[in-house]
């Protein structure tokens, strides 16, 4: 979602200025607000991902979600690695 801003901003900005050439530049925020809301929603969905093995949040420690680490490569609670099936020893391809 973060990298999607480049094409979204370019296409949206060009289209906005094509259809509203004399508009105030502050109206560009009408185009930015939906993107920011989508970025917040997707970020919350990812941070609330639950581990399939232990059921706690994958990126946070404990049932209350303390010590959140969005870059974790394994579950902060049970140690299940990213992309690993709960019953196997190696990550799935």
C-alpha positions in Angstrom: 0.0 0.0 0.0 2.8 2.4 0.8 4.4 2.0 -2.6 1.0 2.4 -4.3 1.1 6.1 -3.6 3.4 6.8 -6.6 1.0 5.7 -9.3 -2.1 6.7 -7.4 -0.7 10.2 -6.7 0.5 10.7 -10.3 -2.7 9.6 -12.0 -4.9 11.3 -9.4 -2.9 14.6 -9.5 -2.8 14.7 -13.3 -6.5 13.9 -13.6 -7.4 16.4 -10.9 -5.5 19.3 -12.6 -6.9 18.3 -16.0 -10.5 18.5 -14.9 -10.1 21.4 -12.5 -7.3 23.6 -14.0 -8.2 26.7 -12.0 -8.8 24.9 -8.7 -7.0 25.8 -5.5 -4.1 23.5 -4.7 -5.6 22.8 -1.3 -8.3 20.8 -3.0 -5.7 18.1 -3.8 -6.3 16.8 -0.3 -9.7 15.5 -1.5 -7.6 13.0 -3.5 -5.2 12.2 -0.7 -7.7 11.6 2.1 -9.1 8.3 0.7 -5.6 6.9 0.2 -4.5 7.8 3.8 -7.7 6.2 5.2 -7.0 3.0 3.1 -3.4 3.0 4.3 -4.5 3.1 8.0 -7.1 0.4 7.5 -4.7 -2.0 5.7 -2.0 -1.3 8.3 -4.4 -2.2 11.2 -5.4 -5.4 9.4 -1.8 -6.5 9.0 -0.9 -5.6 12.6 -3.8 -7.6 14.0 -2.9 -10.8 12.1 -3.2 -13.8 14.4 -0.7 -16.6 14.5 -2.2 -19.9 13.3 -0.3 -21.9 15.9 -0.8 -20.0 19.2 -3.7 -17.6 18.3 -2.0 -14.5 19.7 -1.1 -11.5 17.5 1.9 -12.5 15.3 3.7 -9.2 15.5 3.0 -8.4 19.2 4.0 -10.1 22.5 1.3 -11.5 24.8 -2.5 -11.3 24.8 -2.5 -7.5 25.2 -0.3 -6.8 22.1 2.6 -5.2 23.9 6.0 -4.8 22.2 4.6 -4.6 18.7 7.3 -5.3 16.0 6.0 -5.0 12.4 9.3 -6.4 11.0 9.3 -9.6 13.0 10.2 -12.7 11.0 8.7 -15.1 13.5 5.8 -15.1 16.0 6.6 -13.0 19.1 4.9 -15.6 21.3 5.5 -19.2 20.0 8.4 -18.7 17.5 6.5 -19.9 14.4 8.4 -18.4 11.4 6.8 -16.4 8.7 5.4 -18.6 5.9 5.8 -21.7 7.9 3.0 -24.2 8.3 2.1 -24.9 12.0 3.0 -28.6 11.7 6.2 -28.5 9.5 9.8 -27.7 10.3 10.5 -25.8 7.0 8.8 -22.8 5.5 6.4 -23.4 2.7 7.7 -22.3 -0.8 
